[in-house]
Every structure is written in structure tokens, then in C-alpha cells.
Amino acid sequence: MFNELGYELGSWTLSRIEDPDTPLQSTFSLLGMEWDLLPEVFPPYTDPGPGLFASWVPYVAGQRFLEMGCGAGVSAVLAARAGCAQVVALDINPAAAKNAARNAERHGVDDRVTAATSDLFEALEPTETFDVIFWNSPFIEAPEDRQYGKHIERAVLDPGYGLQRRFFRDAGAHLVDGGKVYLGTSEVMGNPEKMLRAATDAGFEGRVYRSAAVDLPAADFDQSAAVRANTNQHGMMGMDFTMYEFDRK
């Protein structure tokens, strides 16, 4: 079933990010650190999700770590700082790959972080594998015929959940035996049923790893029927950010 509320909130988020009257910051603070942000890269400071997901990923020294859809490269940098032996940051947006490389240099881990432009796993060698693959996925399902405009839309929207299906279809080939996939999503704003179906079809078994409930003031959003239907008597909308952990069956 299509999540109308999620699509509406995702579209609203993009409209705010692209509003010329509120230009994006060139630097931002997250998880007690300062980061660079390039134009056309999704700003991780606009909602709690990116910070929560990046703080929840289990970074293990010596492991090989892949951040898919890296954006500004927050998780890639944290993985390298935690001692991961090899860190790769991939994003279909060239500005995001450049941004991740810049933040790796800013935090002194550019010797262990490789950032590249890639349509999901496309830029990897066929035999390149990782202990952990993390993706703060664009969990807002858009209509299947929705066409992307700017690159930044790819950080938010997934038409028909085609990206989810492609991700799980190809992830197994780049995961070591016993490796794990961590995926950031939302039970309220995303489509967990379709996500789990895509994972199961590709031979993965998933479970909720961590989740946080977030109340957002409904007055901050356009007052549509979907927003009103999900607003409580206190004028708040109950949202969540949820991370799943996946193993191959």
C-alpha cells in the first residue's frame, strides 16, 4: 500500500531544502563534530534521522565498511575514526561523493576513506566485499512513474521502491560471509512491508535493530488531509526513525 503521508512529508522536505529564501549552510554541527556541506547535497541537520542512524551503526575496528548513499559522508568518517580498516563511501550524486571526501580530509581520515560516484554498487569491483554495509535509504516511496529532477531528490525519494529492490538484489555479492546490512528507514514515513519483501526476495532476513520515536509539530507542515489524519489532540504527529539489521539466510 502506498504511503501518502510519507510522500507528502518527503515532498515538503524537498521544497524546504530547495527554498531559495532559506539557503543551506556551508558547514553544520552533528554528533559533536563540524562538517562541510556542498550545494546539491542533502543537509543531514534538517531532521533527526541522519544523526541517529550514524550514531547507531556498529563500527568495529579492523572491519571493511561501506556507506551507501553517503551524502556528506558522516558515517564513513565515523567508521574510519573508529578504526575500520577500509571505508568506502558511494553516492549517485557526484557532489555528495566530493563532499564525503572533503569531510574525510577535514577529520584526518582521508587515508582510509575512498569516496566515489556510483549508482548503488556499480562502481565497485565484482569481488569487492565488506563486513558492514550501511544505507540511510531514501525511504520515502514516490509513485512508480515519478521522475527525478535534481540530484538531491534521490536522497529522499524512491519511486516504487525500485532502489530498495536493486539494493538488496546486489548487496549479497558485496558482503562477506557473516556480514551484515544496516538500513535506516521509518515505519511511519516509509514502506517497511515493501522493504522487507525486497530483502526476503533477495535472500536476506531482517529485524529492527534500533528505533526512536519523534513527535513533530503538525503546524510545521502543510495542513493536508493526510497530515490532519495523523495529528493528535496536542497538535503533534508521531514519527519514528528505525534501523533494520539484515543477515543473509
N, C-alpha and C positions, 0 to 999 in steps of 0.2 A: 504494500500500500504506500502511495506517495505521501511524503511528509510535507504538507502545505505550510505548516508553521515554520519548519526548518528552512524551507526555500525562501519564505518571506523574510525571515531574520537574516539569512545569508545575503539576500539581495540588499537589505537595508544596510548591513555591514559594509558591503562594497560601495554603496552610494555615499556613505560617510567617509570611507577611506579616499574616495576619488573626488570628494568635495573640494573645489579649488579655494574655497574660503577658509578651509582648515588644513593647511599644508602639513605633510608628515614631518616628523622630527628627523634630523640627520643623525642624532645619537639618542639612545634611550637607556634606561636602567632596568635590569631584570635579574632577579636572583642574586642581588647584591653586587652586580657587575655592570660595567658600562659597555655598550655595544654601538657599532656603527650601523646605520640603516641607509641603503641606497634607494633612489627613486625606483618605483615599479616593483619593490619587494614588499611582501606583506608585513605590516608592523606588528610584532608579537606583543606589544604593550596594550593593544586595544581590547583584549578580553583575557580572562584568567587562564584559558586553555593552554597556550604555548608554555607558560611558566610552570604550570602544574605538570604537564606531560614531561617536560625536560627534567624536572626535579624527581620524577618517579622512575625514570628509566634506570635499571640496574647496570651501572658502569663497572666493569670488572677489569682490573689491571691485567695486561698481557693479552686480552682478547682483541679480536678484529671486529670493528663496529662500523655499520653503515647507517647513515641518516638519509632516508629517502625524503624528497621534498623539503630540502634543508632550509629554505628561506634564508634568514640571516645567519644560520649555522650555529645556533645556540647549543643544541645537543652535541653536535660534532666537537665543538670546543670543550664542553664539559667532559666528554668521553676522553679526549686527549689529555686534559688536565688530571683525569682520574687514573691515567696510566695505560689506557688502551694502546696496544702496540701498533695498530694500523687503524686509521679512521678515514672513511670516505664519505663525502657529502655530495649528494646528487640533487639536481633540480632542473626541470624543463625550462625554467626561466633563466636565461644567461646572466641577468642582473643578480639573481639570487646566488648562483654559483660564485660570482665575483664577490658578492657580499660575504659569503661564508669564508672565502679565502682571506678577505680583509680582516674579518674578526679573528680568524686563526692567527694571523700575524699580530694583530693588536694584543692578543693574550699570550703570545710567545709559544704557540704550539704548531706553527706552520710547517715545522719539520715532520710532523706526524699526521697532518690533515691534508688530504687531496680533495679538491672541490672540482666538479665537472658539470657541464650542461648535459642533461640526459633525460630522455623520455622513459621514465621509470628505470629499468635495469639496462637499457640499451647501450650505454657507454662502457659497461663492464665487459671484461673478458669472459667467455662462456664458462671457464673453470674457476673464476674468482669467487671465493666463498667467505662467509662471515659467521662469527659466533652469535652476533645480535644484529638484527635489522629493525630499525625503529622508523615509524612513519606517523607523523602528525597529519593524518589524512585529511583531504578536503571532504569532510563528511557530510556536507550539505548536498543532498540529492537534488539535481536540477532535472527538468524534463529531458527526455532522451534526445529530443531534436534541438536542444539548446546549444547554440554556437558560442564559443568563447570570443570575447572581444580582446581586452588587454590581458597580458600575461598574468597580472595579479589575480584575475578571476580564477585561475587554475589552482590557487591556494585555498579557495573557498568552495568551489562548485565541482560536482562530479555528475555530469549528465547521465542519467540512467544507471549510475553506479558502474559504468564501464571501466573506470580506473580501478575500482576495487577488484573486479573480476580479473583484469590483466595483472594486477599486482600479485595476487595470490597464485595465479597460474604460473608466474615466472619466479616467484620468490624461492621456491624449493630448490631450484638449481643453484642458488647462491647462498645456501645455508649449510653449514657443516652438520654432520650427524650430531644430534642432541642440541643443535642451535635453536634459538627462539626468535620469534617475531613479536614486537610490541607495537600496537596500533592505537593511536589516540582518536577518539570519536565522541559521540554524545548519544545517550539513549533517547533524549527528548528531541534534539535538533537533527539527529542523523536518521539512518535507517538500519538499525542493528540486525534486523531479520535478513535483509539482503546481504549485508556484510558477512554474517555468519554462514549464509548459504554459499557465498562465493568462496569462503575459506574451506568449507566442508567439501565442496565440489573439487577443490584443488588438493585435497588430502591433508588438510590442517584441522586440528581440534583446538577450539578457543574457549577461554574463560575470562571473566572480569578479573583484572589484576588490582586496579585501584579505581576509586571513583570519588568525586566531590560534588556535593550539591551546592548550587549557587542561585540565590534569589536576585532577580533583576527587576528594577522598577519598570512597570509596563508603560509608564508615561514617557520613557525614553524612546519608545518605538512608535511607528505609525499605528494608529488605532484602527486596525482592520478587524474583521470578524474573527480571524484565527487568533490574533493577539487577545482580543476581549474574551474569547472562549477559554484561554489558558491563563487568565488573570484571576487571582484570588481576591477575597474581600478586603485585603490590605493593599491592593494595588500592585502586587508583586507577581512575577512569573517565575515558577520553579524550573530551573535549568540544571544541567549537570555536565561535567566533563569526565569521561570514563576511558580508562586504558584497558585494552584486552591483551592477554598473553596467548600466543599460539605455539603449538608444537606440531611437528609432522606426525601423523598417525603411524 
